[in-house]
């Protein structure tokens, strides 16, 4: 298996575990460096509430909605 593919697979496995722990509106980053410490690329995972992003507000059964 080519080294690049192995690294990508390891990164994907790590991301899978990280995603399970993300909470709403949080971000996780991984900077991938070459052998000299130079950044090659950054992997970012963003957990964003779609309701908040679209401007909706959440209404619970205890809080009546007001127009």
BELBEL-V24015 format. One record per residue. RES is the residue in one small letter. PSI is psi as a letter, one per 30 degrees, with the letter a starting at -180 (none if undefined). NEAR is the number of other C-alpha atoms within 12 Angstrom. Layout:
BEGIN
RES/PSI/NEAR, RES/PSI/NEAR
END
This chain:
BEGIN
x/k/8, x/k/8, x/e/9, x/e/13, x/e/11, x/e/12, x/e/16, x/e/17, x/e/15, x/e/15, x/e/23, x/e/18, x/e/14, x/e/19, x/e/22, x/e/15, x/e/14, x/e/22, x/e/21, x/f/14, x/f/16, x/k/20, x/l/15, x/k/18, x/h/15, x/l/16, x/k/19, x/k/24, x/k/19, x/j/19, x/k/16, x/k/20, x/l/14, x/a/13, x/f/8, x/g/8, x/g/10, x/k/11, x/k/13, x/e/14, x/l/15, x/k/15, x/k/20, x/k/19, x/k/26, x/k/20, x/j/20, x/k/17, x/k/18, x/e/14, x/e/13, x/e/13, x/e/13, x/f/10, x/g/9, x/l/11, x/k/15, x/k/17, x/k/12, x/l/9, x/f/7, x/f/7, x/j/9, x/k/9, x/k/11, x/k/8, x/none/5
END
